[in-house]
Amino acid sequence: MKGITAGITAADIVFDREHVWHPYSSMVSPPPVWPVSGAVGCRITLADGRELVDGMASWWSAIHGYGHPRLNAAAHEQIDRFSHVMFGGLTHESAIGLCRRLVSLTPGGLDRVFLCDSGSVAVEVAIKMALQYHHARGRSEKHRLVTIRNGYHGDTFAAMSVCDPVTGMHGIFKGVLSEQLFVPAPQVTFDGEFDEADIAPLAALIEQHCHELAALILEPVVQGAGGMRFYSPAYLARARDLCDRYDILLIADEIATGFGRTGRLFACEHAKVSPDILCLGKAMTGGYLSLAATLTTAGIAETICSGAAGCFMHGPTFMGNPLACRIACESIDLLLESDWKRRVAAIETRTGQGLAPCADLETVKDVRVLGGIGVVELREAPDGGVLQEMLVAEGVWVRPFGRLVYIMPAYTISDAEVDCLTAAIFNVLSS
Ligand SMILES: *Cc1c(COP(=O)(O)O)cnc(C)c1O
């Protein structure tokens, strides 16, 4: 077998089609995939030499662009010392450094950190924390979750149970998936004037079911993969009050929104709210490796550890992976040393200007922009495959999803590159 540096062959592509599963894709009629030979900054180079401007930051994660010299150096340095040691009974500078940073940056009170491997696991951990918390207080009947429709929290079973029941195809998993409680997604937009009617369904449901509810889980302010919807921070503030009033924990899933994406370091800051449990992931390593974290308060951690088990019942093999933690420290430092706030604001303005003409197209239902997120919502789902081919032909990497064509580029993207992305989207949608 030849080395990977020899370049991808036609046979490799055939093998990929026949044997390699890609995210949410069919193995009966696999969608096309484009082989990549390199990625630097905001550019992805395809094996045929074409260069694409990257609008996705590899699903919210590569916030500094690809192949950043400082992240590369940090990775090399850690590999030369040690890539991994188990976290049971051992500790190291990289994990401690990362947890220090997370405690100091996240909303107040969140100062107990559980490191895990991926966003979905961070959500599993958050849910398990909520259940162990109530169990330890002698309230084991409080074991259900409430959430809002159009959410996305990951692909493992507990995480799936709080994803939107329609887009998450809960019907397939009936009888196995925990049945959680759902309210309609908030309707008041990010800048809209808040209407108390928006929170009424959540208030009513919580009042009715508080005896069996462990936690409310939601994506603060921006619902990501479940519809790319932006809602009013006032909703989040009301939700916080409801949780306090009815003895329910608030779990904020900031796996997509964390580390500056919405224009604040964490989206909870828009509502000046601290959750009881916070999930982080995606951008934490600047898109280099899978790593996530679940943070909670000292009080909740102490209650959990005073319960029947005497500990929190979780411990992944690769917990606190030194290589991932070292890169995460460097990525966070790089972010904080940069002028990220101004850059994200500039991306917001530029994206808004660039996508504005799309609003006049008959096929377009809505155009919305918040921080480093730009969304064009179509009235009907297009043929995603055809649209994808057209976007690649325009020289951009933008991956349509259902009725949505959206971008969430690296914060280091140039104005000219943003223009490239938005022009390509307009060209493709208007052709
Ligand atoms: C991506 C995402 C997850 C799942 O993270 P994975 O790393 O893909 O497991 C959970 N919640 C939100 C809000 C996400 O955007």
The ligand as an ORCA input file, in Angstrom:
! r2SCAN-3c Opt
* xyz 0 1
  C     -22.080     20.009     16.912
  C     -22.935     20.147     18.095
  C     -23.053     19.120     19.044
  C     -22.370     17.776     18.878
  O     -20.987     17.877     18.870
  P     -20.111     16.678     18.216
  O     -18.704     17.087     18.491
  O     -20.462     16.637     16.766
  O     -20.494     15.430     18.924
  C     -23.852     19.344     20.153
  N     -24.496     20.531     20.321
  C     -24.403     21.533     19.436
  C     -25.118     22.815     19.696
  C     -23.631     21.378     18.283
  O     -23.564     22.369     17.386
*
